[in-house]
Amino acid sequence: MKVFRTAEEIQSYSLNKRKEGKTIGFVPTMGYLHEGHQRLIKEARTHDDIVILSIFVNPLQFGPSEDFERYPRDEERDLKIAEMENVDAVFIPTVNDMYPRSLSITMKVTERTDVLCGKSREGHFDGVATVLTKLFHLILPHRAYFGLKDAQQVAVVDALIEDLNFPVELIPVPTVREGDGLARSSRNVYLSEEERQEAKYLYQALEHGRSLVKNGEKDRNVIINEVRNFINEHTHGKIDYVDLLTYPELQPLTHINQRVILAIAVFFNKARLIDNVIFEQNGELSYE
């Protein structure tokens, strides 16, 4: 496994692999790898000749009151996991490597961002689009793998690829969960023991909402209220949002007649957890 730390090195490596006729699968991460990331790597391994993983905590994605400095980092552990998963190359730039000077050109995502997490994280997806544009140019992937736990990010990446004509195939990968349903996340380490027990009810709340649709309920407000009530009854978490929107367009609707996302965000003491389910108008899961 090769480790690259400069833009020039990784781009040269990728260009050479392309010249050899190899396909490149790309898994962008912010490190502190867990089973969710490992599933992305495994998926890439099954489709592509070369798997490249990036580890970069992107400051442009963090607001002034968010946790950039305390975001968990463990490079040594990450590299061991990457090697165990047979990653071919890991790109680990510093902030100065990625942003050696102030940007002359900035990106603004104007659709799919004023709802869900984007509603309370102004500029977050502008940072996502900026760093991915740079990474796509450096890694030159044929396919890019993203976890559906952050389904809004997947929707934004879908728009980025389509709007800017990147020759990259987006591969959404279903959320990896704990045995009790909790979505795997780097932020789960911040949960207290009691909060961890309560957190399992977040996925149960989503499944409760989906079951309503499977049983014939089509009214958006009824489903949202039922999910809210379920969370409030089973946890002490503070709800940031519960929403139901078209997917991937992320537009509001009153009556479910197409693919939708039912998404939640809940604050615990030291962690904000997100989760979602994406399903068709009959309630059947869209990704499994």
Secondary structure in CASP SS format (residue, H / E / C, confidence):
PFRMAT SS
TARGET T0000
AUTHOR 0000-0000-0000
METHOD secondary structure of the structure
MODEL  1
M C 1.00
K E 1.00
V E 1.00
F E 1.00
R C 1.00
T C 1.00
A H 1.00
E H 1.00
E H 1.00
I H 1.00
Q H 1.00
S H 1.00
Y H 1.00
S H 1.00
L H 1.00
N H 1.00
K H 1.00
R H 1.00
K H 1.00
E C 1.00
G C 1.00
K C 1.00
T C 1.00
I E 1.00
G E 1.00
F E 1.00
V E 1.00
P E 1.00
T E 1.00
M C 1.00
G C 1.00
Y C 1.00
L C 1.00
H C 1.00
E H 1.00
G H 1.00
H H 1.00
Q H 1.00
R H 1.00
L H 1.00
I H 1.00
K H 1.00
E H 1.00
A H 1.00
R H 1.00
T H 1.00
H H 1.00
D C 1.00
D C 1.00
I E 1.00
V E 1.00
I E 1.00
L E 1.00
S E 1.00
I E 1.00
F C 1.00
V C 1.00
N C 1.00
P H 1.00
L H 1.00
Q H 1.00
F C 1.00
G C 1.00
P C 1.00
S C 1.00
E C 1.00
D C 1.00
F C 1.00
E C 1.00
R C 1.00
Y C 1.00
P C 1.00
R C 1.00
D C 1.00
E H 1.00
E H 1.00
R H 1.00
D H 1.00
L H 1.00
K H 1.00
I H 1.00
A H 1.00
E H 1.00
M H 1.00
E C 1.00
N C 1.00
V C 1.00
D C 1.00
A E 1.00
V E 1.00
F E 1.00
I C 1.00
P C 1.00
T C 1.00
V H 1.00
N H 1.00
D H 1.00
M H 1.00
Y C 1.00
P C 1.00
R C 1.00
S C 1.00
L C 1.00
S C 1.00
I C 1.00
T C 1.00
M C 1.00
K C 1.00
V C 1.00
T C 1.00
E C 1.00
R C 1.00
T C 1.00
D C 1.00
V C 1.00
L H 1.00
C H 1.00
G H 1.00
K H 1.00
S H 1.00
R C 1.00
E C 1.00
G C 1.00
H H 1.00
F H 1.00
D H 1.00
G H 1.00
V H 1.00
A H 1.00
T H 1.00
V H 1.00
L H 1.00
T H 1.00
K H 1.00
L H 1.00
F H 1.00
H H 1.00
L H 1.00
I H 1.00
L C 1.00
P C 1.00
H C 1.00
R E 1.00
A E 1.00
Y E 1.00
F E 1.00
G E 1.00
L H 1.00
K H 1.00
D H 1.00
A H 1.00
Q H 1.00
Q H 1.00
V H 1.00
A H 1.00
V H 1.00
V H 1.00
D H 1.00
A H 1.00
L H 1.00
I H 1.00
E H 1.00
D H 1.00
L C 1.00
N C 1.00
F C 1.00
P C 1.00
V C 1.00
E E 1.00
L E 1.00
I E 1.00
P E 1.00
V E 1.00
P C 1.00
T C 1.00
V C 1.00
R E 1.00
E C 1.00
G C 1.00
D C 1.00
G C 1.00
L C 1.00
A E 1.00
R C 1.00
S C 1.00
S H 1.00
R H 1.00
N H 1.00
V H 1.00
Y H 1.00
L C 1.00
S C 1.00
E H 1.00
E H 1.00
E H 1.00
R H 1.00
Q H 1.00
E H 1.00
A H 1.00
K H 1.00
Y H 1.00
L H 1.00
Y H 1.00
Q H 1.00
A H 1.00
L H 1.00
E H 1.00
H H 1.00
G H 1.00
R H 1.00
S H 1.00
L H 1.00
V H 1.00
K H 1.00
N C 1.00
G C 1.00
E C 1.00
K C 1.00
D E 1.00
R H 1.00
N H 1.00
V H 1.00
I H 1.00
I H 1.00
N H 1.00
E H 1.00
V H 1.00
R H 1.00
N H 1.00
F H 1.00
I H 1.00
N H 1.00
E H 1.00
H H 1.00
T C 1.00
H C 1.00
G C 1.00
K E 1.00
I E 1.00
D E 1.00
Y E 1.00
V E 1.00
D E 1.00
L E 1.00
L E 1.00
T E 1.00
Y C 1.00
P C 1.00
E C 1.00
L C 1.00
Q C 1.00
P E 1.00
L C 1.00
T C 1.00
H E 1.00
I C 1.00
N C 1.00
Q C 1.00
R C 1.00
V E 1.00
I E 1.00
L E 1.00
A E 1.00
I E 1.00
A E 1.00
V E 1.00
F E 1.00
F C 1.00
N C 1.00
K C 1.00
A C 1.00
R E 1.00
L E 1.00
I E 1.00
D E 1.00
N E 1.00
V E 1.00
I E 1.00
F E 1.00
E C 1.00
Q C 1.00
N C 1.00
G C 1.00
E C 1.00
L E 1.00
S C 1.00
Y C 1.00
E C 1.00
END
